[in-house]
Amino acid sequence: MAEYRISEHAVRLEAEPGVWLDGTLSVPESVSGVVLFAHGSGSSRFSPRNQYVARVMQQAGLATLLMDLLTPGEEEAERWTRHLRFDIELLARRLVGATRWLARVPG
């Protein structure tokens, strides 16, 4: 089996003013594109299924950003209120912010 060199970095990005979100950016040695995995309520960037899919994509030469759309505090509150999972405007704003951040990453 071929060996793949992948650089992995924990990142914190400002998705909208004052809102910092955590993610994991993985970049293969030879990259041809990027895939953004955005996780909302009830899931996270540590999801084994999405990490597996990300690894397959990395082996195919795609960088991946696995990120959470909610802050840790929001995720905790969401366990009880379940209101943010339906806040499409909030999730969309953060996804746009993450996409803009990703577009500025060199390489």
C-alpha positions as CSV (number, residue, x, y, z in Angstrom):
1,M,0.0,0.0,0.0
2,A,1.3,3.5,-0.9
3,E,2.3,5.8,1.9
4,Y,0.6,9.2,1.9
5,R,2.1,12.2,3.6
6,I,-0.5,14.4,5.1
7,S,0.0,17.5,7.2
8,E,-2.7,17.9,9.8
9,H,-3.3,21.0,11.8
10,A,-5.8,22.0,14.5
11,V,-7.3,25.4,13.4
12,R,-9.4,28.0,15.0
13,L,-11.2,30.3,12.6
14,E,-13.3,33.4,13.0
15,A,-16.4,32.4,11.0
16,E,-18.3,35.6,11.8
17,P,-17.3,38.5,14.0
18,G,-16.5,37.3,17.5
19,V,-17.3,33.7,16.8
20,W,-14.4,31.3,16.7
21,L,-14.9,27.8,15.5
22,D,-12.6,24.8,15.8
23,G,-11.5,22.5,13.0
24,T,-8.9,20.1,11.6
25,L,-7.2,21.0,8.4
26,S,-5.4,18.1,6.6
27,V,-3.4,18.7,3.5
28,P,-1.8,15.9,1.5
29,E,1.7,16.4,0.0
30,S,0.2,16.8,-3.5
31,V,-3.1,18.6,-3.3
32,S,-5.6,19.1,-6.1
33,G,-8.6,20.6,-4.3
34,V,-10.3,20.9,-0.9
35,V,-13.4,19.5,0.7
36,L,-15.1,21.2,3.7
37,F,-17.0,18.9,6.2
38,A,-19.3,21.2,8.3
39,H,-20.7,19.7,11.4
40,G,-23.8,21.1,13.2
41,S,-25.6,19.9,16.3
42,G,-25.2,16.3,17.4
43,S,-22.0,15.7,15.4
44,S,-18.5,17.0,15.4
45,R,-15.3,17.0,13.5
46,F,-14.3,13.8,15.5
47,S,-17.1,11.7,13.8
48,P,-15.4,8.4,12.8
49,R,-17.5,8.2,9.6
50,N,-16.5,11.6,8.4
51,Q,-12.9,11.1,9.4
52,Y,-12.8,7.9,7.4
53,V,-14.3,9.7,4.3
54,A,-11.8,12.5,4.8
55,R,-8.9,10.1,4.9
56,V,-10.1,8.5,1.6
57,M,-10.3,12.0,0.0
58,Q,-6.9,12.9,1.3
59,Q,-5.4,9.8,-0.3
60,A,-7.0,11.0,-3.5
61,G,-5.1,14.3,-3.2
62,L,-7.8,16.4,-1.7
63,A,-7.3,18.6,1.4
64,T,-10.0,18.4,4.0
65,L,-11.3,20.8,6.6
66,L,-13.4,19.1,9.3
67,M,-15.0,21.8,11.4
68,D,-17.8,22.4,13.8
69,L,-20.4,25.1,13.0
70,L,-21.2,25.5,16.7
71,T,-19.0,26.7,19.5
72,P,-18.4,24.3,22.4
73,G,-20.8,26.4,24.6
74,E,-23.5,26.4,21.9
75,E,-23.1,22.6,21.4
76,E,-23.6,22.1,25.1
77,A,-26.7,24.3,25.2
78,E,-28.0,22.6,22.1
79,R,-28.2,19.3,24.0
80,W,-31.0,20.8,26.0
81,T,-32.6,23.5,23.8
82,R,-32.2,22.0,20.3
83,H,-32.8,25.4,18.8
84,L,-29.6,26.0,16.8
85,R,-29.9,22.9,14.6
86,F,-32.8,24.7,12.8
87,D,-31.2,28.1,12.7
88,I,-30.4,27.9,9.0
89,E,-29.3,31.6,8.8
90,L,-26.8,31.1,11.6
91,L,-25.4,27.9,10.1
92,A,-25.2,29.3,6.6
93,R,-23.4,32.5,7.8
94,R,-20.8,30.3,9.6
95,L,-20.4,28.0,6.6
96,V,-19.8,31.1,4.4
97,G,-17.3,32.4,6.9
98,A,-15.4,29.1,7.0
99,T,-15.4,28.9,3.2
100,R,-13.9,32.4,3.0
101,W,-11.3,31.5,5.6
102,L,-10.4,28.4,3.6
103,A,-10.1,30.4,0.4
104,R,-7.4,32.5,2.1
105,V,-5.3,29.5,3.3
106,P,-2.1,29.4,1.2
107,G,-1.4,26.3,-0.9
